[in-house]
Structure formats: structure tokens, C-alpha cells
Amino acid sequence: MLLDLREIIEVPGGEVPFECELSVEGLEFDSIVKYKSAPKANGRVYNQAGILTLEGTLSADMTCVCDRCGTEFDSVKVQELNAFISDGESEDPEAFVLDGDKLDLDETLSTLFVLDMETKFLCDPECKGLCSRCGANLNLGPCGCRKEIDPRLAVLEQLLDK
């Protein structure tokens, strides 16, 4: 979706509101099983003293897989949006560039979404993960594996066995 900003580029205090759904194409991550609905964004682009700024919120309702235990869980990501928009003359590497008088809103929002994505998806911050020996989910309780002994102390264990 192209957002026409012609009306506010030269008008300090002007603003253009937006509301849209993002395509999930290009928003695939290994830990995201599916999006329950398309990510939704709303907000505005406003001109403050000649500087164009995009602000708003983006939310996504998704089903993810925990990176520690492999369990599927539901997650809602709500992201505050804040980005600068340039006409191409600015040297700010973080600014999004206009195409003439228009902003490619889909590309801008997708980029902001990807840059803010978690590096690990966890079902719970206290997730215990899986046993490295038997693969049991340690969140459900302890497994029956014997605690692994440090190989440097194996000789001492042999003395205890005698």
C-alpha cells in the first residue's frame, strides 16, 4: 500500500492517518507456525518542523513453537512503531525513503516488524527445555535420567563405588 504524503510534506503540523493489514509473505520465521490473522497496523505519519515521522502500533496474533521445549503456544506481539521518513537527501541510515511523494507502507511496516522480532521464542521465560539425554520435557516434571557427572571427576566416582 502506498501512502500519499504530498499534502503534508511542506506543511508542518500536517498528518496522514493509516490503517492496514500486512501480508505474511516475507514474515516467515522458523519458530512461527502460523499467523492466526494478518498482522494489523494503525497510526499516522506527521510533519513536525519539516521532519516526517511514522508512529503507531502493529499487532500480530500467532502460534509459535518454543525454542527450548518444542511446545506450540499462542503469542500476541504488540509493537510500538516509531520511524523517520526521508525524501532521500538525508544521510540517516535508519530513515525510510519516500518514493516521490509516497511511502511504501507495506515495506516500511514489514521491515519494522522483522527488526523488532524476538531472537528466541519461549513458551514461558522460565521454560526448562528438554533433557539432553532422553528428550523429556522438563516443564512437565523431572525425567528419570541420572545426573551426568563431570568427566574430570569420573575417577573419583570409581573410588566411591568401591
Secondary structure as the mmCIF struct_conf table of DSSP 4:
data_model
#
loop_
_struct_conf.conf_type_id
_struct_conf.id
_struct_conf.beg_label_comp_id
_struct_conf.beg_label_asym_id
_struct_conf.beg_label_seq_id
_struct_conf.end_label_comp_id
_struct_conf.end_label_asym_id
_struct_conf.end_label_seq_id
STRN STRN1 LEU A 2 ASP A 4
TURN_TY1_P TURN_TY1_P1 ARG A 6 GLU A 10
TURN_TY1_P TURN_TY1_P2 PRO A 12 GLY A 13
STRN STRN2 GLU A 15 GLU A 21
TURN_TY1_P TURN_TY1_P3 GLU A 25 GLY A 26
TURN_TY1_P TURN_TY1_P4 ASP A 30 SER A 31
STRN STRN3 ILE A 32 TYR A 35
BEND BEND1 LYS A 36 SER A 37
STRN STRN4 LYS A 40 GLN A 48
TURN_TY1_P TURN_TY1_P5 ALA A 49 GLY A 50
STRN STRN5 ILE A 51 VAL A 65
TURN_TY1_P TURN_TY1_P6 ASP A 67 CYS A 69
STRN STRN6 GLU A 72 SER A 86
BEND BEND2 GLY A 88 GLY A 88
TURN_TY1_P TURN_TY1_P7 PRO A 93 GLU A 94
BEND BEND3 ALA A 95 ALA A 95
STRN STRN7 PHE A 96 VAL A 97
HELX_LH_PP_P HELX_LH_PP_P1 LEU A 98 LEU A 98
STRN STRN8 ASP A 99 ASP A 99
TURN_TY1_P TURN_TY1_P8 GLY A 100 ASP A 101
STRN STRN9 LYS A 102 ASP A 104
HELX_RH_AL_P HELX_RH_AL_P1 LEU A 105 LEU A 115
TURN_TY1_P TURN_TY1_P9 ASP A 116 ASP A 116
BEND BEND4 THR A 119 LYS A 120
BEND BEND5 CYS A 123 ASP A 124
TURN_TY1_P TURN_TY1_P10 PRO A 125 GLU A 126
STRN STRN10 LEU A 130 LEU A 130
TURN_TY1_P TURN_TY1_P11 SER A 132 CYS A 134
STRN STRN11 ASN A 137 ASN A 137
HELX_RH_3T_P HELX_RH_3T_P1 LEU A 138 LEU A 140
BEND BEND6 GLY A 144 GLY A 144
HELX_LH_PP_P HELX_LH_PP_P2 CYS A 145 ASP A 150
HELX_RH_3T_P HELX_RH_3T_P2 PRO A 151 LEU A 153
HELX_RH_AL_P HELX_RH_AL_P2 ALA A 154 ASP A 161
#
